[in-house]
Each structure stands twice: as C-alpha cells, then as structure tokens.
C-alpha cells in the first residue's frame, strides 16, 4: 500500500511537471480590427438662469487722525434719501496703531473703553463718543482714531429691503461686524 501511494505521488508530480513544461509563451497574435466608432450623445437641456445677484456695493474710507472732541460728523454725499430709506449702511472704525476695524455703533469699544453711537441723516454720518461707566460724553484726542469706513450695500428692488440684505448676509454666514468678511463676500 505504501508503494502504491508513493507511485501515485511520483505520477502526480510528473504530470504537474509535464503540464508546466508543456505551456510555452507563444507569439502574440495579430491585432484584431478596430470596433465601430462611438456616436454623438444627445445634448442636454440648458438650465434656467438664476436671479442676478447684487454686486452694487460701495466702500468709503475717511481719515480721522485729526479728529478730537465728543462727537464727529462726516459728510458723505452718497447718503441720499433713497440710500437711507432702502440700502444697508455699515460703519467701521479703526483706532490709531491698530489693524482691527470695529463695527459701529459699538458698546465698550476696546481699548478706549467707550461706547460709540451713530446717527445717519441726509449726506451725513455722525458719531457720538460716550463713557458708559461714567454716564458722560467722552472726548477723543487727535491721533486716537485712524479712519472711518462706510459700506453701502444697495437693495435690489429699492422697496425698503435693508433688513433682507442683512438677513441674507447672516444666512450666508457673513459676519457684518467684520469689515473684511463683508468685503470678501462681495469680492471687493
């Protein structure tokens, strides 16, 4: 029985060896003919155009380095009655020696520790400086302030849409207290 198993093993080994040696790498056959050319697909429908966006944004910068006192009026001819009634008007204040722009109106403007109130009227943007802790006005000295930036964002339908503009910016994740974020959003 042992001999029969041994012969079977040798026979199987010989069969595998012959099979392996019998396979050879032959020459590759000729390349077959090319298949038919693919056709042109059907063109899809064009989508409908979306509503045009509002890119009518204006930004103005005013030098405040010589301003002193407890209030300041900046003449801005672009503040027409139509702008006041319909558009969003954002204000930012930069202190001397700072790179930060503070949104105004502002309570507790650091590092001066004051409140700034704003008033907008025809062709004028006014600011009052107020010391909240002492309930008195605060007088800035020349050189404490650097610049005032005003951003006017036009409404699209001119029918009192200011809140809609500000709401849209909020929904889009734009912090209107950050001048640079507003400018980036409008590619300015």
C-alpha positions in Angstrom: 0.0 0.0 0.0 2.9 2.3 0.8 4.4 1.6 -2.6 1.2 2.4 -4.3 0.9 5.8 -2.6 4.5 6.6 -3.4 4.0 5.7 -7.1 0.8 7.9 -7.1 2.8 10.8 -5.7 5.5 10.4 -8.3 2.9 10.1 -11.1 1.1 13.2 -9.9 4.4 15.2 -9.7 5.4 14.0 -13.1 2.0 15.1 -14.5 2.3 18.6 -13.0 5.9 18.9 -14.3 4.8 17.9 -17.9 1.9 20.3 -17.7 4.1 23.2 -16.6 6.7 22.5 -19.3 4.2 22.0 -21.9 2.9 25.6 -21.7 5.1 28.0 -23.6 5.0 31.6 -24.3 3.9 31.6 -27.9 3.9 34.6 -30.2 1.2 37.2 -29.8 -1.5 37.1 -32.4 -2.2 39.9 -34.8 -4.2 42.8 -33.6 -7.9 42.5 -34.4 -9.8 45.1 -36.4 -11.0 48.3 -34.7 -14.5 48.3 -33.3 -17.1 50.8 -34.6 -16.7 54.5 -33.7 -18.9 55.7 -30.8 -21.7 58.1 -31.7 -22.5 61.6 -30.5 -24.7 61.8 -27.4 -27.8 63.8 -27.2 -27.3 67.3 -25.9 -29.0 68.1 -22.6 -31.3 71.0 -21.9 -29.8 74.2 -20.7 -30.9 75.0 -17.1 -32.8 78.2 -16.4 -30.7 81.2 -15.3 -30.8 82.1 -11.7 -31.7 85.5 -10.4 -28.9 88.0 -10.8 -27.0 88.8 -7.6 -26.4 92.2 -6.1 -22.9 93.4 -6.5 -23.7 97.1 -6.1 -21.5 97.7 -3.0 -19.6 100.9 -2.3 -17.0 101.4 0.3 -15.7 104.7 1.5 -12.7 105.5 3.8 -12.2 108.7 5.7 -9.1 109.9 7.6 -10.0 110.6 11.2 -6.4 111.1 12.5 -7.0 114.8 13.3 -10.5 114.3 14.9 -10.9 115.4 18.5 -14.0 116.0 20.7 -17.0 114.1 21.9 -18.8 113.9 18.5 -17.8 113.8 14.8 -19.9 114.5 11.7 -18.6 113.0 8.4 -20.0 114.5 5.2 -21.0 111.7 2.8 -22.8 113.0 -0.3 -23.7 109.4 -1.2 -26.1 109.2 1.7 -29.1 110.3 -0.3 -32.6 109.8 1.0 -33.1 106.8 -1.3 -30.0 105.2 0.1 -31.1 105.9 3.7 -34.6 104.5 3.0 -33.6 101.4 1.1 -29.9 100.3 1.5 -27.8 98.7 4.2 -25.3 101.1 5.6 -22.5 99.6 7.7 -19.8 101.6 9.6 -16.4 100.6 10.9 -13.9 102.5 13.0 -10.1 101.9 13.1 -8.1 103.1 16.0 -4.6 104.5 15.6 -2.0 101.8 15.7 -4.5 99.0 15.3 -5.2 96.8 12.3 -8.6 95.9 13.7 -11.8 97.5 12.3 -14.5 97.9 15.0 -18.1 97.8 13.8 -20.1 100.9 14.9 -22.3 101.6 16.6 -20.4 99.8 19.3 -20.6 99.4 23.0 -17.5 99.3 25.0 -15.0 100.0 22.2 -11.8 98.4 23.4 -9.1 99.7 24.1 -10.7 103.1 24.7 -13.5 101.6 26.8 -16.1 103.8 25.3 -19.5 103.5 23.5 -20.0 104.9 20.1 -23.4 105.8 18.9 -24.1 106.6 15.2 -26.7 108.7 13.5 -27.3 108.8 9.8 -29.0 111.6 8.1 -29.0 113.1 4.6 -25.4 113.3 3.4 -24.1 112.9 7.0 -22.8 110.1 9.2 -22.5 111.3 12.8 -20.8 109.6 15.7 -21.0 110.4 19.4 -18.4 109.1 21.9 -19.8 108.2 25.3 -18.3 106.9 28.5 -20.9 104.4 29.6 -19.3 103.8 33.0 -19.5 107.4 34.0 -22.7 108.3 32.0 -20.8 111.2 30.4 -19.6 112.1 27.0 -16.0 111.0 26.1 -13.7 113.3 24.3 -11.2 111.7 21.9 -8.0 113.4 21.2 -6.3 113.9 17.8 -4.4 110.8 16.9 -6.6 108.3 18.8 -8.7 107.5 15.8 -7.3 106.5 12.4 -10.1 106.0 9.9 -13.9 105.6 9.4 -15.1 103.1 6.7 -18.6 103.2 5.4 -20.1 100.4 3.3 -23.3 100.9 1.4 -25.0 97.8 0.1 -27.7 98.6 -2.5 -31.1 96.9 -2.3 -32.1 95.1 -5.5 -35.7 96.3 -5.6 -35.5 99.6 -3.8 -38.5 99.0 -1.6 -37.2 99.1 1.9 -35.1 95.8 1.6 -32.4 96.7 4.1 -33.4 94.0 6.6 -33.5 91.5 3.8 -29.9 92.3 2.8 -28.6 92.0 6.3 -30.7 88.8 6.8 -29.2 87.3 3.6 -25.7 88.1 4.8 -26.4 86.4 8.1 -27.9 83.3 6.4 -24.8 83.2 4.1 -22.6 83.2 7.2 -21.2 86.7 6.7 -20.4 88.5 9.9 -21.4 92.1 9.2 -19.4 93.2 12.2 -16.3 92.1 10.3 -15.5 94.6 7.5 -13.1 92.2 5.8 -15.7 89.4 5.7 -18.2 91.8 4.1 -15.7 92.9 1.5 -14.6 89.4 0.8 -18.3 88.3 0.3 -18.8 91.0 -2.3 -15.4 90.4 -3.9 -14.3 94.0 -3.1 
